[in-house]
Amino acid sequence: MDTLKKFELMEKIVRELEDLQHSQQAIIQKIGKIEVDNIDLGDKKLDKDLPDMHQRVADNLDSIRDILAYFAEKTQNFGNKNNVDALKEQQAIDGVTGNNTN
């Protein structure tokens, strides 16, 4: 895999991890709303199970944040090390001039 394609794939993974993080945040908010609604309802099963569910999702969110921070930094470092901006510029020039070496 060439450097630019690898970098683009790494960026895609970062975006997917960000999306996953947002999804987990939304799940935590939904669980919280159910917990609040259950205060009035008082269902015993919900009282028992929702806090554990909330904690598991929060733990997952922490893991996702850690992985995202690690991989976003790795992606940025890879891009800097391999001068990806210059590679993108060259690819754009090659596309316009038809000098594609692939």
Secondary structure as the mmCIF struct_conf table of DSSP 4:
data_model
#
loop_
_struct_conf.conf_type_id
_struct_conf.id
_struct_conf.beg_label_comp_id
_struct_conf.beg_label_asym_id
_struct_conf.beg_label_seq_id
_struct_conf.end_label_comp_id
_struct_conf.end_label_asym_id
_struct_conf.end_label_seq_id
HELX_RH_AL_P HELX_RH_AL_P1 THR A 3 LEU A 41
HELX_RH_AL_P HELX_RH_AL_P2 LYS A 44 LYS A 81
TURN_TY1_P TURN_TY1_P1 ASN A 82 ASN A 83
HELX_RH_AL_P HELX_RH_AL_P3 VAL A 84 THR A 97
TURN_TY1_P TURN_TY1_P2 GLY A 98 GLY A 98
#
